[in-house]
Amino acid sequence: MSKHLFGLIVTPHGAAANNRGENEGNITTLQKILWKGEVHTTVSAEAIRWALRYFWQRSGNEVNRQWNDETSDHEWRDQTWSPWTSNDEAERTKPTFIDDDVLGFMLAEAANTDGNDVLDSLKADAKKIDEQIKALPANEKKSDHAKQLEKQKKELKAKVDVLSKGKTDKRRGALEVTRAISLSPFAGDITFNAKSGTKTNTSLYGTELHATRYQYGIALTPESLRDAARVLNVVDSIIGLCEVAGNHSRFLYDFAPDSVVFRWTDDFAPRLLYGFEMDKEANLSFDHVLNKVEAGDIAANELFIGGSIIETLDTQARAILKVTDDKTDTGSNSAGAFVSRGVKAAAMALKDRIGRDLNVKAATNGE
């Protein structure tokens, strides 16, 4: 049976002014969503995926889409994705890049319509060859010359089909990431600033900011990867994530997890996404997850929990999670959840379990 990794991640409390929306005059706005009847700020899944790729790049894993800090642009190692798209066996057996394998890709070539000079020329050439084949005497229909003409006709027809219909090479990302949503509603806070130097009518500007935590989730089925060991690299990137989205030259918001709940299971459904809540003092709780465990929808021993959320576990919560070891830094047992005050320790325990179940070790440098 397939194994699936699900994760629920929450950031530390901080002042966020990143992942911006459209400007309103001189005000740099945040992206927002109506959540549980109130306005909350949000960070896109695309921004999180970008940060994961950049983490792998900085960690020494070979990525196809590399970020150049000097030019503030991407550079491709293989924009044809040959190990995935080529018909040549030697190309298809080449090592793949981790970002192509985990996050997927898409290359869409638009179709050319009639009237296009290249397309019209190809059609004319194909027609001429077809006429040559028809004009061959009956005794030459199976000759080498006839076979060569048929091959040329087939190649031209394939080119015409591609140009006429367009072409899409794609791989769906194995890693799914939810949009991050703030744990507290947005109160409309704005800071006002002024550019240095000569003042003009655009020198004064404002920036929306939100003092909050963000939570988001992930899902990954390792057997969907060409290299299943890369699930371990995904866990590392989640734990090591720092900067997500823009505006960090002026506002740094730490996206490294404050608390995590990982689930390693045979179940197809996550059942724990957006399970964190926060009170007015920014204290965390995750009653939604505990209720799922108590109801039997999530098995306690499928969970790996780390971070400050551990400090909220009372006697009842520990009983639900079947945590019997008082040493929560290392506490785990076959029936209960693994719990740790450190997110890194929880990730390490999770990776150990995954490594044993899948018989894999961490993949690096595209190997």
BALUMVO-72447 format. One record per residue (C-alpha): residue number from 1; x negated, y negated, z negated. Coordinates in steps of 0.25 Angstrom, whole numbers, plus 5000, padded with zeros to 4 digits. Example, Ala and Ser with C-alpha at 12.3 -4.5 7.8 and 13.67 -1.06 7.14 Angstrom:
+-----+------+------+------+
: pos :   xx :   yy :   zz :
+-----+------+------+------+
:   1 : 4951 : 5018 : 4969 :
:   2 : 4945 : 5004 : 4971 :
+-----+------+------+------+
REM end
This chain:
+-----+------+------+------+
: pos :   xx :   yy :   zz :
+-----+------+------+------+
:   1 : 5000 : 5000 : 5000 :
:   2 : 4995 : 4986 : 5003 :
:   3 : 4990 : 4977 : 4992 :
:   4 : 4993 : 4962 : 4992 :
:   5 : 4987 : 4951 : 4984 :
:   6 : 4995 : 4939 : 4980 :
:   7 : 4991 : 4927 : 4972 :
:   8 : 4997 : 4916 : 4964 :
:   9 : 4987 : 4904 : 4962 :
:  10 : 4989 : 4892 : 4954 :
:  11 : 4979 : 4880 : 4953 :
:  12 : 4974 : 4872 : 4942 :
:  13 : 4982 : 4859 : 4938 :
:  14 : 4976 : 4847 : 4946 :
:  15 : 4979 : 4835 : 4954 :
:  16 : 4981 : 4839 : 4968 :
:  17 : 4981 : 4829 : 4980 :
:  18 : 4978 : 4839 : 4991 :
:  19 : 4985 : 4846 : 5003 :
:  20 : 4991 : 4833 : 5007 :
:  21 : 5004 : 4830 : 5015 :
:  22 : 5007 : 4819 : 5024 :
:  23 : 5003 : 4805 : 5020 :
:  24 : 5014 : 4795 : 5016 :
:  25 : 5008 : 4782 : 5019 :
:  26 : 4995 : 4781 : 5011 :
:  27 : 5000 : 4792 : 5002 :
:  28 : 4993 : 4806 : 5003 :
:  29 : 5004 : 4816 : 5000 :
:  30 : 5004 : 4830 : 4995 :
:  31 : 5011 : 4842 : 5001 :
:  32 : 5024 : 4844 : 4994 :
:  33 : 5035 : 4855 : 4993 :
:  34 : 5049 : 4856 : 4986 :
:  35 : 5046 : 4867 : 4976 :
:  36 : 5057 : 4871 : 4965 :
:  37 : 5065 : 4859 : 4968 :
:  38 : 5053 : 4849 : 4966 :
:  39 : 5042 : 4843 : 4974 :
:  40 : 5028 : 4851 : 4973 :
:  41 : 5015 : 4848 : 4980 :
:  42 : 5009 : 4860 : 4988 :
:  43 : 4997 : 4864 : 4995 :
:  44 : 4998 : 4872 : 5008 :
:  45 : 4994 : 4886 : 5010 :
:  46 : 4985 : 4882 : 5022 :
:  47 : 4977 : 4873 : 5013 :
:  48 : 4975 : 4885 : 5003 :
:  49 : 4971 : 4894 : 5015 :
:  50 : 4961 : 4884 : 5020 :
:  51 : 4955 : 4883 : 5006 :
:  52 : 4954 : 4898 : 5005 :
:  53 : 4946 : 4898 : 5019 :
:  54 : 4937 : 4887 : 5014 :
:  55 : 4934 : 4895 : 5001 :
:  56 : 4930 : 4907 : 5009 :
:  57 : 4921 : 4899 : 5018 :
:  58 : 4914 : 4892 : 5006 :
:  59 : 4913 : 4906 : 4999 :
:  60 : 4905 : 4912 : 5011 :
:  61 : 4916 : 4920 : 5018 :
:  62 : 4915 : 4918 : 5033 :
:  63 : 4928 : 4911 : 5038 :
:  64 : 4932 : 4908 : 5052 :
:  65 : 4938 : 4895 : 5050 :
:  66 : 4927 : 4887 : 5043 :
:  67 : 4928 : 4873 : 5037 :
:  68 : 4917 : 4863 : 5040 :
:  69 : 4917 : 4853 : 5029 :
:  70 : 4908 : 4843 : 5038 :
:  71 : 4919 : 4842 : 5049 :
:  72 : 4931 : 4845 : 5040 :
:  73 : 4935 : 4856 : 5051 :
:  74 : 4936 : 4871 : 5053 :
:  75 : 4926 : 4878 : 5061 :
:  76 : 4929 : 4892 : 5067 :
:  77 : 4920 : 4904 : 5067 :
:  78 : 4929 : 4912 : 5077 :
:  79 : 4941 : 4905 : 5082 :
:  80 : 4945 : 4917 : 5091 :
:  81 : 4947 : 4926 : 5078 :
:  82 : 4940 : 4937 : 5087 :
:  83 : 4940 : 4948 : 5076 :
:  84 : 4955 : 4947 : 5076 :
:  85 : 4959 : 4943 : 5091 :
:  86 : 4948 : 4949 : 5100 :
:  87 : 4951 : 4961 : 5108 :
:  88 : 4936 : 4965 : 5107 :
:  89 : 4934 : 4976 : 5097 :
:  90 : 4920 : 4970 : 5093 :
:  91 : 4926 : 4956 : 5090 :
:  92 : 4938 : 4962 : 5082 :
:  93 : 4928 : 4970 : 5073 :
:  94 : 4921 : 4957 : 5069 :
:  95 : 4922 : 4952 : 5054 :
:  96 : 4933 : 4943 : 5052 :
:  97 : 4933 : 4930 : 5044 :
:  98 : 4940 : 4930 : 5031 :
:  99 : 4949 : 4918 : 5034 :
: 100 : 4954 : 4924 : 5047 :
: 101 : 4957 : 4937 : 5039 :
: 102 : 4963 : 4931 : 5027 :
: 103 : 4970 : 4918 : 5032 :
: 104 : 4972 : 4922 : 5047 :
: 105 : 4972 : 4914 : 5059 :
: 106 : 4979 : 4909 : 5072 :
: 107 : 4974 : 4905 : 5085 :
: 108 : 4986 : 4900 : 5095 :
: 109 : 4983 : 4897 : 5109 :
: 110 : 4994 : 4889 : 5116 :
: 111 : 5000 : 4895 : 5129 :
: 112 : 4997 : 4888 : 5142 :
: 113 : 5009 : 4886 : 5151 :
: 114 : 5011 : 4886 : 5166 :
: 115 : 5004 : 4875 : 5173 :
: 116 : 4991 : 4877 : 5165 :
: 117 : 4980 : 4877 : 5175 :
: 118 : 4972 : 4889 : 5168 :
: 119 : 4985 : 4897 : 5167 :
: 120 : 4989 : 4895 : 5182 :
: 121 : 4975 : 4899 : 5186 :
: 122 : 4976 : 4912 : 5179 :
: 123 : 4989 : 4915 : 5184 :
: 124 : 4985 : 4912 : 5198 :
: 125 : 4972 : 4921 : 5196 :
: 126 : 4981 : 4932 : 5191 :
: 127 : 4991 : 4931 : 5203 :
: 128 : 4979 : 4932 : 5213 :
: 129 : 4974 : 4945 : 5206 :
: 130 : 4987 : 4951 : 5206 :
: 131 : 4989 : 4948 : 5221 :
: 132 : 4975 : 4955 : 5223 :
: 133 : 4979 : 4967 : 5216 :
: 134 : 4992 : 4968 : 5224 :
: 135 : 4984 : 4966 : 5237 :
: 136 : 4975 : 4978 : 5234 :
: 137 : 4977 : 4990 : 5242 :
: 138 : 4983 : 5002 : 5236 :
: 139 : 4970 : 5010 : 5235 :
: 140 : 4963 : 4999 : 5228 :
: 141 : 4974 : 4997 : 5217 :
: 142 : 4966 : 5005 : 5207 :
: 143 : 4952 : 5001 : 5211 :
: 144 : 4942 : 4994 : 5202 :
: 145 : 4945 : 4981 : 5209 :
: 146 : 4960 : 4982 : 5206 :
: 147 : 4957 : 4985 : 5192 :
: 148 : 4948 : 4973 : 5191 :
: 149 : 4959 : 4964 : 5197 :
: 150 : 4970 : 4970 : 5187 :
: 151 : 4960 : 4967 : 5175 :
: 152 : 4959 : 4953 : 5180 :
: 153 : 4974 : 4951 : 5182 :
: 154 : 4976 : 4957 : 5168 :
: 155 : 4966 : 4947 : 5162 :
: 156 : 4972 : 4935 : 5169 :
: 157 : 4986 : 4939 : 5165 :
: 158 : 4981 : 4940 : 5150 :
: 159 : 4976 : 4926 : 5151 :
: 160 : 4988 : 4921 : 5157 :
: 161 : 4997 : 4927 : 5146 :
: 162 : 4988 : 4920 : 5135 :
: 163 : 4989 : 4907 : 5142 :
: 164 : 5003 : 4908 : 5145 :
: 165 : 5008 : 4913 : 5131 :
: 166 : 4997 : 4908 : 5122 :
: 167 : 4990 : 4916 : 5112 :
: 168 : 4989 : 4917 : 5097 :
: 169 : 4979 : 4924 : 5088 :
: 170 : 4982 : 4925 : 5074 :
: 171 : 4981 : 4932 : 5061 :
: 172 : 4990 : 4930 : 5050 :
: 173 : 4983 : 4926 : 5037 :
: 174 : 4983 : 4938 : 5027 :
: 175 : 4982 : 4928 : 5015 :
: 176 : 4995 : 4921 : 5012 :
: 177 : 4995 : 4908 : 5004 :
: 178 : 5007 : 4900 : 4998 :
: 179 : 5008 : 4885 : 4998 :
: 180 : 5002 : 4880 : 4985 :
: 181 : 5013 : 4873 : 4977 :
: 182 : 5011 : 4864 : 4965 :
: 183 : 5016 : 4869 : 4951 :
: 184 : 5022 : 4855 : 4947 :
: 185 : 5031 : 4846 : 4955 :
: 186 : 5025 : 4834 : 4962 :
: 187 : 5027 : 4821 : 4954 :
: 188 : 5023 : 4812 : 4966 :
: 189 : 5009 : 4807 : 4960 :
: 190 : 5001 : 4798 : 4969 :
: 191 : 4987 : 4792 : 4967 :
: 192 : 4983 : 4779 : 4974 :
: 193 : 4970 : 4777 : 4979 :
: 194 : 4962 : 4767 : 4988 :
: 195 : 4951 : 4769 : 4998 :
: 196 : 4938 : 4762 : 4996 :
: 197 : 4933 : 4751 : 5005 :
: 198 : 4941 : 4740 : 5012 :
: 199 : 4955 : 4741 : 5009 :
: 200 : 4966 : 4742 : 5019 :
: 201 : 4981 : 4746 : 5019 :
: 202 : 4977 : 4760 : 5019 :
: 203 : 4967 : 4759 : 5007 :
: 204 : 4977 : 4763 : 4997 :
: 205 : 4982 : 4777 : 4997 :
: 206 : 4989 : 4787 : 4988 :
: 207 : 4988 : 4802 : 4986 :
: 208 : 4999 : 4811 : 4980 :
: 209 : 4993 : 4821 : 4969 :
: 210 : 4999 : 4831 : 4961 :
: 211 : 4994 : 4836 : 4947 :
: 212 : 4998 : 4851 : 4948 :
: 213 : 4994 : 4865 : 4950 :
: 214 : 4997 : 4873 : 4963 :
: 215 : 5001 : 4887 : 4965 :
: 216 : 5000 : 4896 : 4977 :
: 217 : 5000 : 4911 : 4981 :
: 218 : 4993 : 4920 : 4990 :
: 219 : 4996 : 4934 : 4997 :
: 220 : 4986 : 4943 : 5004 :
: 221 : 4987 : 4958 : 5008 :
: 222 : 4973 : 4962 : 5010 :
: 223 : 4976 : 4973 : 5020 :
: 224 : 4980 : 4962 : 5029 :
: 225 : 4965 : 4957 : 5030 :
: 226 : 4955 : 4963 : 5039 :
: 227 : 4946 : 4963 : 5027 :
: 228 : 4954 : 4967 : 5015 :
: 229 : 4942 : 4963 : 5006 :
: 230 : 4945 : 4948 : 5009 :
: 231 : 4957 : 4948 : 4999 :
: 232 : 4946 : 4947 : 4989 :
: 233 : 4941 : 4934 : 4996 :
: 234 : 4955 : 4929 : 4995 :
: 235 : 4955 : 4931 : 4980 :
: 236 : 4942 : 4923 : 4979 :
: 237 : 4947 : 4912 : 4987 :
: 238 : 4959 : 4910 : 4979 :
: 239 : 4951 : 4910 : 4966 :
: 240 : 4941 : 4900 : 4972 :
: 241 : 4950 : 4891 : 4979 :
: 242 : 4947 : 4876 : 4976 :
: 243 : 4951 : 4865 : 4986 :
: 244 : 4964 : 4866 : 4993 :
: 245 : 4969 : 4856 : 5003 :
: 246 : 4964 : 4842 : 5006 :
: 247 : 4961 : 4829 : 4999 :
: 248 : 4950 : 4835 : 4990 :
: 249 : 4940 : 4824 : 4993 :
: 250 : 4949 : 4816 : 4983 :
: 251 : 4957 : 4827 : 4975 :
: 252 : 4951 : 4840 : 4971 :
: 253 : 4962 : 4850 : 4967 :
: 254 : 4957 : 4864 : 4962 :
: 255 : 4964 : 4875 : 4969 :
: 256 : 4956 : 4886 : 4962 :
: 257 : 4966 : 4894 : 4954 :
: 258 : 4970 : 4891 : 4940 :
: 259 : 4978 : 4904 : 4939 :
: 260 : 4980 : 4916 : 4948 :
: 261 : 4990 : 4927 : 4949 :
: 262 : 4985 : 4938 : 4959 :
: 263 : 4994 : 4950 : 4962 :
: 264 : 4988 : 4962 : 4969 :
: 265 : 4999 : 4971 : 4973 :
: 266 : 5006 : 4981 : 4982 :
: 267 : 5018 : 4972 : 4983 :
: 268 : 5020 : 4964 : 4995 :
: 269 : 5026 : 4952 : 4988 :
: 270 : 5018 : 4942 : 4979 :
: 271 : 5029 : 4939 : 4969 :
: 272 : 5021 : 4929 : 4962 :
: 273 : 5019 : 4917 : 4971 :
: 274 : 5021 : 4903 : 4965 :
: 275 : 5023 : 4910 : 4951 :
: 276 : 5016 : 4899 : 4943 :
: 277 : 5023 : 4888 : 4935 :
: 278 : 5017 : 4876 : 4928 :
: 279 : 5022 : 4867 : 4917 :
: 280 : 5021 : 4852 : 4914 :
: 281 : 5007 : 4855 : 4908 :
: 282 : 5002 : 4862 : 4920 :
: 283 : 5002 : 4876 : 4912 :
: 284 : 5005 : 4888 : 4921 :
: 285 : 5014 : 4899 : 4920 :
: 286 : 5018 : 4911 : 4929 :
: 287 : 5031 : 4916 : 4924 :
: 288 : 5036 : 4920 : 4938 :
: 289 : 5024 : 4930 : 4939 :
: 290 : 5026 : 4935 : 4925 :
: 291 : 5041 : 4937 : 4928 :
: 292 : 5038 : 4945 : 4941 :
: 293 : 5028 : 4954 : 4933 :
: 294 : 5039 : 4956 : 4922 :
: 295 : 5049 : 4960 : 4932 :
: 296 : 5040 : 4970 : 4939 :
: 297 : 5039 : 4963 : 4952 :
: 298 : 5024 : 4961 : 4950 :
: 299 : 5015 : 4972 : 4943 :
: 300 : 5007 : 4966 : 4932 :
: 301 : 4994 : 4973 : 4936 :
: 302 : 4995 : 4967 : 4950 :
: 303 : 4992 : 4953 : 4944 :
: 304 : 4979 : 4946 : 4942 :
: 305 : 4981 : 4933 : 4934 :
: 306 : 4970 : 4923 : 4931 :
: 307 : 4969 : 4909 : 4926 :
: 308 : 4975 : 4900 : 4916 :
: 309 : 4989 : 4907 : 4918 :
: 310 : 4983 : 4918 : 4909 :
: 311 : 4984 : 4908 : 4897 :
: 312 : 5000 : 4908 : 4898 :
: 313 : 5001 : 4923 : 4896 :
: 314 : 5009 : 4926 : 4884 :
: 315 : 5011 : 4939 : 4877 :
: 316 : 5024 : 4941 : 4886 :
: 317 : 5016 : 4938 : 4899 :
: 318 : 5005 : 4947 : 4896 :
: 319 : 5015 : 4958 : 4893 :
: 320 : 5021 : 4956 : 4907 :
: 321 : 5007 : 4956 : 4914 :
: 322 : 5003 : 4968 : 4905 :
: 323 : 4991 : 4961 : 4901 :
: 324 : 4986 : 4969 : 4889 :
: 325 : 4971 : 4964 : 4888 :
: 326 : 4970 : 4952 : 4879 :
: 327 : 4957 : 4948 : 4887 :
: 328 : 4964 : 4941 : 4898 :
: 329 : 4951 : 4937 : 4905 :
: 330 : 4949 : 4952 : 4909 :
: 331 : 4962 : 4958 : 4905 :
: 332 : 4968 : 4968 : 4915 :
: 333 : 4974 : 4982 : 4915 :
: 334 : 4980 : 4992 : 4924 :
: 335 : 4995 : 4988 : 4921 :
: 336 : 4993 : 4973 : 4919 :
: 337 : 4989 : 4960 : 4926 :
: 338 : 4975 : 4955 : 4926 :
: 339 : 4974 : 4942 : 4919 :
: 340 : 4962 : 4933 : 4917 :
: 341 : 4960 : 4918 : 4913 :
: 342 : 4951 : 4917 : 4925 :
: 343 : 4956 : 4917 : 4939 :
: 344 : 4943 : 4922 : 4944 :
: 345 : 4944 : 4934 : 4935 :
: 346 : 4958 : 4937 : 4940 :
: 347 : 4953 : 4936 : 4954 :
: 348 : 4941 : 4946 : 4951 :
: 349 : 4951 : 4956 : 4945 :
: 350 : 4960 : 4955 : 4957 :
: 351 : 4948 : 4957 : 4967 :
: 352 : 4944 : 4969 : 4959 :
: 353 : 4958 : 4975 : 4960 :
: 354 : 4959 : 4972 : 4975 :
: 355 : 4944 : 4977 : 4977 :
: 356 : 4948 : 4990 : 4971 :
: 357 : 4962 : 4992 : 4978 :
: 358 : 4956 : 4988 : 4992 :
: 359 : 4942 : 4993 : 4990 :
: 360 : 4936 : 4980 : 4995 :
: 361 : 4926 : 4970 : 4991 :
: 362 : 4926 : 4955 : 4994 :
: 363 : 4923 : 4952 : 5009 :
: 364 : 4913 : 4940 : 5012 :
: 365 : 4907 : 4933 : 5024 :
: 366 : 4918 : 4939 : 5034 :
: 367 : 4913 : 4953 : 5031 :
+-----+------+------+------+
REM end
